[in-house]
Amino acid sequence: MARRVLPWLLGLCGPLSLAGCGFFEHAERPAWRDQAEEACLASRAVQPSAYIEPMPEIDGPGICGLRHPFKVSAIAGGAVSVETPVTIDCSMIPALEAWLADIVEPRAEARFGQAVVGLTAFGAYSCRSIDNIGGAQLSEHAFGNAIDISGFKLADGRVISIVKEWRRTDGQESAFLHEVHAGACQHFTTVLGPGADAFHYNHFHLDLAMHGATDTGARRYCKPTPSPDLLPPAGPTDGLPPAPDIDEPQDVARLNTPDSTPLDLHGPTGALPAPAASYAAPATPSPALDPFVPRPPAPIGRLQDGDVTSSISAK
C-alpha cells in the first residue's frame, strides 16, 4: 500500500509546489512586507505620538499580521482625526499624510473654503480575504497595508459622505470626492471607489500593494478610471516597452516556499520606491454602460444659498 500511495502523494505535491504543499511546507509572510516596514522605520517618516502609537507585533493567524503595527487616531500633527482609530503599518502613514497635504486639503479649501479636520474610516487591519469572499486570496487588510475611507469631516462639522455624494451630478461635494479619488492614485498603488465593483459602493479602498512596475514607475491600479483632466501629466519613461495592462489587482499574498523565493521589489538598498508621476490605468468604460463613470468636476467655488443637488445615493 505504501508503495502505491507515496508516488501519488509526490505527484500531487509537484504541481502544487508553487502554492506550497501543505504536507511538507508552511506558508510564510512574503519577505518584502517586513522589508517595507523596516525601511519605513529607518527613514523616520513616522514619529510615535499620542495619536500614532506603536503596537505589539501581530503574528497570525496564518501569514496575517505585521511586525510593527501602529494605532492611528489622527494624522497631520494631530490636526486631522481618524474618527475610528485604525491599525496600519508604517508605510501607510506617510502615504496618508502626503495624500492629505497634497490633494485633500487643497481641494477642500478650493471647494469649501475650509479644511478637512477628520477622516471617517471603516477600518484597516483585518485578517481576511479580499472582499471577505470565502476562499479568495488574502486582502492587503490582512497585513495592515490598507485602509477604507468612507467620508471627510470639514471644519464646520459637515461630513462629505462617499455613499451619499459620489453619484450626484452637480454640487461641490461630488466634485471634491472625484478629485481626491484621482489624487489618491498618485500616492497609493491600489485605489478602489464606487463603480470599481459592488463591494466599494460606499468607500475608498487605499493600499500599497506591490503590482510590479511599468515604464513610468510603480504600477498603480485605480478604479473607476478618473477623468483624464483629473490626472497628472505622464512622467518620463525608462525607455523600455510599456508593461501590459492588468485587469485586476495582482495577488501579493503569495506563499513563500522553497520553490518560490520572494522577489526583492525594493532594490538593493531596501528603500521604498518613489511614487510615480502617473499610473497604468485600465481603459475608460463607456458612460452608457457604467453609471459610475466620474462626471466632470463642478466649477470651483463655494456653494451658494439655493444650490440644489440631486438625492441619488447608492443603495
DOKOL-577745 format. One record per residue (C-alpha): residue in one letter; x, y, z. Coordinates in nm, 4 decimals. Example, Ala and Ser with C-alpha at 12.3 -4.5 7.8 and 13.67 -1.06 7.14 Angstrom:
2
+------+----------+----------+----------+
| type |       xx |       yy |       zz |
+------+----------+----------+----------+
|    a |   1.2300 |  -0.4500 |   0.7800 |
|    s |   1.3670 |  -0.1060 |   0.7140 |
+------+----------+----------+----------+
This chain:
315
+------+----------+----------+----------+
| type |       xx |       yy |       zz |
+------+----------+----------+----------+
|    m |   0.0000 |   0.0000 |   0.0000 |
|    a |   0.2755 |   0.2471 |   0.0942 |
|    r |   0.4470 |   0.1878 |  -0.2408 |
|    r |   0.1278 |   0.2839 |  -0.4231 |
|    v |   0.0420 |   0.5889 |  -0.2069 |
|    l |   0.3829 |   0.7570 |  -0.1927 |
|    p |   0.4222 |   0.8116 |  -0.5723 |
|    w |   0.0680 |   0.9530 |  -0.5861 |
|    l |   0.1410 |   1.1902 |  -0.2982 |
|    l |   0.4658 |   1.3105 |  -0.4504 |
|    g |   0.2925 |   1.3564 |  -0.7848 |
|    l |   0.0286 |   1.5733 |  -0.6181 |
|    c |   0.2806 |   1.7939 |  -0.4388 |
|    g |   0.4866 |   1.8506 |  -0.7529 |
|    p |   0.2360 |   2.0652 |  -0.9477 |
|    l |   0.1261 |   2.2353 |  -0.6267 |
|    s |   0.4774 |   2.3353 |  -0.5218 |
|    l |   0.4336 |   2.6936 |  -0.6388 |
|    a |   0.1491 |   2.7356 |  -0.3936 |
|    g |   0.3133 |   2.5227 |  -0.1251 |
|    c |   0.2146 |   2.1666 |  -0.0440 |
|    g |   0.0585 |   2.1635 |   0.2986 |
|    f |   0.2003 |   1.8185 |   0.3806 |
|    f |   0.5616 |   1.9348 |   0.3785 |
|    e |   0.5760 |   2.3156 |   0.3736 |
|    h |   0.4302 |   2.6051 |   0.5654 |
|    a |   0.3204 |   2.9416 |   0.4303 |
|    e |   0.5387 |   3.2372 |   0.5199 |
|    r |   0.4639 |   3.6075 |   0.5004 |
|    p |   0.6350 |   3.7466 |   0.1867 |
|    a |   0.9734 |   3.8970 |   0.2732 |
|    w |   0.9059 |   4.2305 |   0.1032 |
|    r |   0.6462 |   4.3169 |   0.3656 |
|    d |   0.8960 |   4.3069 |   0.6521 |
|    q |   1.1456 |   4.4938 |   0.4340 |
|    a |   0.8943 |   4.7697 |   0.3681 |
|    e |   0.8194 |   4.8083 |   0.7383 |
|    e |   1.1878 |   4.8176 |   0.8322 |
|    a |   1.2683 |   5.0701 |   0.5574 |
|    c |   0.9856 |   5.2954 |   0.6731 |
|    l |   1.1029 |   5.2844 |   1.0351 |
|    a |   1.4633 |   5.3517 |   0.9322 |
|    s |   1.3558 |   5.6570 |   0.7322 |
|    r |   1.1978 |   5.8092 |   1.0465 |
|    a |   0.8999 |   5.9129 |   0.8333 |
|    v |   0.6735 |   5.8129 |   1.1235 |
|    q |   0.7224 |   5.9593 |   1.4697 |
|    p |   0.5337 |   5.7985 |   1.7595 |
|    s |   0.2983 |   6.0317 |   1.9439 |
|    a |  -0.0224 |   6.0358 |   2.1449 |
|    y |  -0.2149 |   5.9743 |   1.8219 |
|    i |   0.0330 |   5.7471 |   1.6388 |
|    e |   0.1086 |   5.4698 |   1.8845 |
|    p |   0.3400 |   5.1713 |   1.8235 |
|    m |   0.1656 |   4.8430 |   1.8985 |
|    p |   0.2937 |   4.4903 |   1.9707 |
|    e |   0.3687 |   4.2668 |   1.6734 |
|    i |   0.0690 |   4.0915 |   1.5192 |
|    d |   0.1725 |   3.7404 |   1.4191 |
|    g |  -0.1052 |   3.5327 |   1.2675 |
|    p |  -0.3336 |   3.3617 |   1.2344 |
|    g |  -0.1585 |   3.2067 |   0.9354 |
|    i |   0.0502 |   3.4620 |   0.7458 |
|    c |  -0.1695 |   3.7540 |   0.8541 |
|    g |  -0.0111 |   4.0255 |   1.0614 |
|    l |   0.2707 |   4.2794 |   1.0671 |
|    r |   0.5837 |   4.3271 |   1.2732 |
|    h |   0.5482 |   4.6955 |   1.3568 |
|    p |   0.1803 |   4.7983 |   1.3671 |
|    f |   0.0694 |   5.1472 |   1.4639 |
|    k |  -0.2625 |   5.2526 |   1.6130 |
|    v |  -0.3569 |   5.5794 |   1.4406 |
|    s |  -0.6216 |   5.8128 |   1.5800 |
|    a |  -0.5082 |   6.1295 |   1.3972 |
|    i |  -0.2630 |   6.2466 |   1.1317 |
|    a |  -0.1192 |   6.5798 |   1.0152 |
|    g |   0.0302 |   6.6525 |   1.3554 |
|    g |  -0.2990 |   6.5661 |   1.5218 |
|    a |  -0.4951 |   6.8218 |   1.3170 |
|    v |  -0.6965 |   6.5599 |   1.1255 |
|    s |  -0.8684 |   6.2950 |   1.3336 |
|    v |  -0.9356 |   5.9391 |   1.2250 |
|    e |  -1.2885 |   5.9050 |   1.3570 |
|    t |  -1.2445 |   5.5348 |   1.4360 |
|    p |  -0.8765 |   5.4658 |   1.5222 |
|    v |  -0.7176 |   5.2162 |   1.2850 |
|    t |  -0.4258 |   4.9751 |   1.2958 |
|    i |  -0.1979 |   5.0066 |   0.9919 |
|    d |   0.1653 |   4.9515 |   0.9002 |
|    c |   0.4349 |   5.2174 |   0.8969 |
|    s |   0.4313 |   5.2764 |   0.5200 |
|    m |   0.0619 |   5.3648 |   0.5105 |
|    i |   0.1041 |   5.6592 |   0.7489 |
|    p |   0.3299 |   5.8823 |   0.5314 |
|    a |   0.1203 |   5.7899 |   0.2268 |
|    l |  -0.1938 |   5.9126 |   0.4037 |
|    e |  -0.0130 |   6.2264 |   0.5221 |
|    a |   0.1095 |   6.3087 |   0.1707 |
|    w |  -0.2330 |   6.2494 |   0.0124 |
|    l |  -0.3925 |   6.4721 |   0.2723 |
|    a |  -0.1387 |   6.7538 |   0.2298 |
|    d |  -0.1035 |   6.7413 |  -0.1493 |
|    i |  -0.4596 |   6.6607 |  -0.2562 |
|    v |  -0.7311 |   6.6528 |   0.0101 |
|    e |  -0.6651 |   6.9816 |   0.1912 |
|    p |  -0.6043 |   7.1945 |  -0.1220 |
|    r |  -0.9224 |   7.0644 |  -0.2858 |
|    a |  -1.1260 |   7.1203 |   0.0310 |
|    e |  -1.0019 |   7.4797 |   0.0511 |
|    a |  -1.0849 |   7.5351 |  -0.3163 |
|    r |  -1.4298 |   7.3758 |  -0.2982 |
|    f |  -1.5485 |   7.4745 |   0.0502 |
|    g |  -1.3104 |   7.7423 |   0.1748 |
|    q |  -1.2180 |   7.5361 |   0.4802 |
|    a |  -1.0028 |   7.2476 |   0.5930 |
|    v |  -1.0735 |   6.8788 |   0.6339 |
|    v |  -1.0395 |   6.8011 |   1.0054 |
|    g |  -1.1434 |   6.4347 |   1.0112 |
|    l |  -1.1417 |   6.1132 |   0.8116 |
|    t |  -1.4181 |   5.8577 |   0.8595 |
|    a |  -1.2634 |   5.5110 |   0.8355 |
|    f |  -1.4313 |   5.1737 |   0.8094 |
|    g |  -1.1173 |   5.0046 |   0.9317 |
|    a |  -0.7744 |   4.8842 |   0.8324 |
|    y |  -0.6019 |   4.5742 |   0.9718 |
|    s |  -0.8227 |   4.2672 |   0.9448 |
|    c |  -0.7111 |   3.9090 |   0.8829 |
|    r |  -0.9488 |   3.8321 |   0.5973 |
|    s |  -0.9708 |   3.7536 |   0.2295 |
|    i |  -1.0317 |   4.0047 |  -0.0479 |
|    d |  -1.3840 |   4.1473 |  -0.0104 |
|    n |  -1.4476 |   3.8859 |   0.2631 |
|    i |  -1.5090 |   3.6250 |  -0.0075 |
|    g |  -1.4576 |   3.2724 |   0.1203 |
|    g |  -1.1616 |   3.1012 |  -0.0453 |
|    a |  -1.0301 |   3.4214 |  -0.2049 |
|    q |  -0.6735 |   3.5403 |  -0.1674 |
|    l |  -0.5769 |   3.7433 |   0.1367 |
|    s |  -0.6563 |   4.1125 |   0.1295 |
|    e |  -0.3966 |   4.3829 |   0.1899 |
|    h |  -0.6009 |   4.4485 |   0.5036 |
|    a |  -0.4598 |   4.1206 |   0.6367 |
|    f |  -0.1183 |   4.2890 |   0.6544 |
|    g |  -0.2234 |   4.6342 |   0.7772 |
|    n |  -0.1319 |   4.7664 |   0.4333 |
|    a |  -0.4750 |   4.9157 |   0.3511 |
|    i |  -0.7401 |   5.1497 |   0.4841 |
|    d |  -1.1054 |   5.2113 |   0.3900 |
|    i |  -1.2240 |   5.5740 |   0.3946 |
|    s |  -1.5979 |   5.6479 |   0.3854 |
|    g |  -1.6077 |   6.0243 |   0.4375 |
|    f |  -1.4374 |   6.3543 |   0.5171 |
|    k |  -1.5278 |   6.5901 |   0.8019 |
|    l |  -1.4958 |   6.9645 |   0.7366 |
|    a |  -1.4071 |   7.2312 |   0.9914 |
|    d |  -1.7684 |   7.3469 |   1.0115 |
|    g |  -1.8812 |   6.9959 |   1.1129 |
|    r |  -2.0190 |   6.8806 |   0.7774 |
|    v |  -1.9312 |   6.5289 |   0.6648 |
|    i |  -1.8799 |   6.4662 |   0.2947 |
|    s |  -2.0111 |   6.1102 |   0.2648 |
|    i |  -1.8946 |   5.8950 |  -0.0260 |
|    v |  -2.2114 |   5.6865 |  -0.0350 |
|    k |  -2.4346 |   5.9962 |  -0.0448 |
|    e |  -2.2353 |   6.2347 |  -0.2614 |
|    w |  -2.0269 |   6.0387 |  -0.5144 |
|    r |  -2.3017 |   5.9819 |  -0.7736 |
|    r |  -2.4552 |   6.3273 |  -0.7675 |
|    t |  -2.4172 |   6.5109 |  -1.0941 |
|    d |  -2.3729 |   6.8603 |  -0.9527 |
|    g |  -2.2505 |   7.0300 |  -0.6385 |
|    q |  -1.9101 |   7.0756 |  -0.4845 |
|    e |  -1.9215 |   6.7594 |  -0.2718 |
|    s |  -1.9245 |   6.5151 |  -0.5640 |
|    a |  -1.6551 |   6.7104 |  -0.7480 |
|    f |  -1.4383 |   6.7096 |  -0.4352 |
|    l |  -1.4727 |   6.3314 |  -0.3949 |
|    h |  -1.3774 |   6.2644 |  -0.7575 |
|    e |  -1.0742 |   6.4909 |  -0.7224 |
|    v |  -0.9434 |   6.3282 |  -0.4055 |
|    h |  -1.0073 |   5.9809 |  -0.5508 |
|    a |  -0.7997 |   6.0681 |  -0.8584 |
|    g |  -0.5330 |   6.2256 |  -0.6387 |
|    a |  -0.5096 |   5.9126 |  -0.4264 |
|    c |  -0.3886 |   5.7297 |  -0.7378 |
|    q |  -0.0678 |   5.9346 |  -0.7139 |
|    h |   0.0039 |   5.8220 |  -0.3561 |
|    f |  -0.1284 |   5.4643 |  -0.3336 |
|    t |  -0.0804 |   5.1677 |  -0.5639 |
|    t |  -0.4405 |   5.0439 |  -0.5361 |
|    v |  -0.7354 |   5.2828 |  -0.5212 |
|    l |  -1.0897 |   5.1494 |  -0.5456 |
|    g |  -1.4103 |   5.3505 |  -0.5155 |
|    p |  -1.7773 |   5.3445 |  -0.6161 |
|    g |  -1.8076 |   5.1779 |  -0.9545 |
|    a |  -1.4945 |   4.9655 |  -0.9133 |
|    d |  -1.7159 |   4.6729 |  -0.8118 |
|    a |  -2.0177 |   4.6007 |  -0.5947 |
|    f |  -1.8095 |   4.5965 |  -0.2766 |
|    h |  -1.6817 |   4.9556 |  -0.2910 |
|    y |  -2.0029 |   5.1500 |  -0.3463 |
|    n |  -1.9656 |   5.3400 |  -0.0169 |
|    h |  -1.5937 |   5.3915 |   0.0440 |
|    f |  -1.2438 |   5.4338 |  -0.0985 |
|    h |  -1.0078 |   5.1413 |  -0.0527 |
|    l |  -0.6451 |   5.2612 |  -0.0431 |
|    d |  -0.3434 |   5.0313 |  -0.0220 |
|    l |   0.0255 |   4.9986 |  -0.1046 |
|    a |   0.0240 |   4.6553 |  -0.2683 |
|    m |   0.3111 |   4.5611 |  -0.4964 |
|    h |   0.1760 |   4.5302 |  -0.8523 |
|    g |   0.5150 |   4.5364 |  -1.0241 |
|    a |   0.6442 |   4.8178 |  -1.2443 |
|    t |   0.5599 |   4.9971 |  -1.5672 |
|    d |   0.7789 |   5.2072 |  -1.7963 |
|    t |   0.6949 |   5.5136 |  -1.5812 |
|    g |   0.7443 |   5.3599 |  -1.2360 |
|    a |   0.5413 |   5.1555 |  -0.9923 |
|    r |   0.2195 |   5.0139 |  -1.1375 |
|    r |  -0.0904 |   5.1805 |  -0.9955 |
|    y |  -0.4349 |   5.0238 |  -1.0163 |
|    c |  -0.7114 |   5.2845 |  -0.9951 |
|    k |  -1.0844 |   5.2201 |  -1.0451 |
|    p |  -1.3097 |   5.3661 |  -1.1560 |
|    t |  -1.0732 |   5.5310 |  -1.4018 |
|    p |  -1.0609 |   5.9056 |  -1.3225 |
|    s |  -1.1433 |   6.1636 |  -1.5869 |
|    p |  -0.8256 |   6.2493 |  -1.7829 |
|    d |  -0.8398 |   6.6129 |  -1.6711 |
|    l |  -0.8001 |   6.4985 |  -1.3086 |
|    l |  -0.4790 |   6.3053 |  -1.3773 |
|    p |  -0.1269 |   6.4490 |  -1.3768 |
|    p |   0.0757 |   6.4564 |  -1.6990 |
|    a |   0.2548 |   6.1341 |  -1.7818 |
|    g |   0.6072 |   6.1234 |  -1.6426 |
|    p |   0.9264 |   6.0266 |  -1.8242 |
|    t |   0.9614 |   5.6637 |  -1.9261 |
|    d |   1.2541 |   5.4323 |  -1.8646 |
|    g |   1.2898 |   5.3660 |  -2.2368 |
|    l |   1.1601 |   5.0101 |  -2.2132 |
|    p |   0.8412 |   4.8879 |  -2.3838 |
|    p |   0.5211 |   4.9686 |  -2.1896 |
|    a |   0.4125 |   4.6998 |  -1.9464 |
|    p |   0.0914 |   4.5140 |  -2.0372 |
|    d |  -0.2295 |   4.6255 |  -1.8723 |
|    i |  -0.3792 |   4.4231 |  -1.5903 |
|    d |  -0.7487 |   4.3640 |  -1.5370 |
|    e |  -0.7410 |   4.3079 |  -1.1620 |
|    p |  -0.5002 |   4.3867 |  -0.8763 |
|    q |  -0.2388 |   4.1140 |  -0.8686 |
|    d |  -0.2308 |   3.8899 |  -0.5648 |
|    v |   0.0603 |   3.9865 |  -0.3406 |
|    a |  -0.0189 |   3.7468 |  -0.0570 |
|    r |   0.1580 |   3.4590 |  -0.2251 |
|    l |   0.3028 |   3.1677 |  -0.0338 |
|    n |   0.6770 |   3.1851 |   0.0244 |
|    t |   0.8049 |   2.8302 |  -0.0232 |
|    p |   1.1471 |   2.6859 |  -0.1113 |
|    d |   1.0269 |   2.6735 |  -0.4740 |
|    s |   0.9104 |   3.0378 |  -0.4853 |
|    t |   1.1797 |   3.2661 |  -0.3477 |
|    p |   1.0312 |   3.6130 |  -0.2867 |
|    l |   1.1390 |   3.8838 |  -0.5265 |
|    d |   1.3038 |   4.1870 |  -0.3672 |
|    l |   1.0909 |   4.4683 |  -0.5103 |
|    h |   1.2647 |   4.7374 |  -0.3070 |
|    g |   1.6018 |   4.7246 |  -0.4822 |
|    p |   1.9460 |   4.6606 |  -0.3338 |
|    t |   1.9228 |   4.9427 |  -0.0798 |
|    g |   1.5899 |   4.8340 |   0.0637 |
|    a |   1.4478 |   5.1809 |   0.0004 |
|    l |   1.0815 |   5.2152 |  -0.0848 |
|    p |   1.0162 |   5.3127 |  -0.4479 |
|    a |   0.9206 |   5.6749 |  -0.5073 |
|    p |   0.5618 |   5.7362 |  -0.6235 |
|    a |   0.5312 |   5.7516 |  -0.9996 |
|    a |   0.4023 |   6.0620 |  -1.1693 |
|    s |   0.1389 |   5.8556 |  -1.3426 |
|    y |  -0.0054 |   5.5067 |  -1.3347 |
|    a |  -0.1175 |   5.2458 |  -1.5807 |
|    a |  -0.4924 |   5.2914 |  -1.5916 |
|    p |  -0.7414 |   5.0466 |  -1.7395 |
|    a |  -0.9424 |   5.1542 |  -2.0398 |
|    t |  -1.2119 |   5.4083 |  -1.9578 |
|    p |  -1.5549 |   5.2398 |  -1.9502 |
|    s |  -1.8361 |   5.3755 |  -2.1618 |
|    p |  -2.0673 |   5.6116 |  -1.9699 |
|    a |  -2.3585 |   5.4398 |  -2.1412 |
|    l |  -2.2569 |   5.1098 |  -1.9800 |
|    d |  -2.1214 |   5.2243 |  -1.6455 |
|    p |  -2.3350 |   5.4696 |  -1.4441 |
|    f |  -2.0441 |   5.5152 |  -1.2010 |
|    v |  -1.8080 |   5.6767 |  -1.4525 |
|    p |  -1.6830 |   6.0001 |  -1.2874 |
|    r |  -1.8536 |   6.3140 |  -1.4130 |
|    p |  -1.6559 |   6.6280 |  -1.4925 |
|    p |  -1.5955 |   6.8355 |  -1.1774 |
|    a |  -1.8292 |   7.1214 |  -1.0990 |
|    p |  -1.6805 |   7.4720 |  -1.1235 |
|    i |  -1.4699 |   7.5599 |  -0.8218 |
|    g |  -1.6331 |   7.7957 |  -0.5741 |
|    r |  -1.8274 |   7.7939 |  -0.2517 |
|    l |  -2.1799 |   7.6618 |  -0.2506 |
|    q |  -2.4308 |   7.9443 |  -0.2661 |
|    d |  -2.7660 |   7.9641 |  -0.0924 |
|    g |  -3.0257 |   7.7942 |  -0.3029 |
|    d |  -2.7880 |   7.5442 |  -0.4657 |
|    v |  -2.9728 |   7.2189 |  -0.5233 |
|    t |  -2.8224 |   6.8721 |  -0.5516 |
|    s |  -2.9932 |   6.5534 |  -0.6531 |
|    s |  -3.0965 |   6.2970 |  -0.3953 |
|    i |  -2.9443 |   5.9972 |  -0.5753 |
|    s |  -2.7398 |   5.7777 |  -0.3430 |
|    a |  -2.6035 |   5.4262 |  -0.3550 |
|    k |  -2.8151 |   5.1560 |  -0.2009 |
+------+----------+----------+----------+
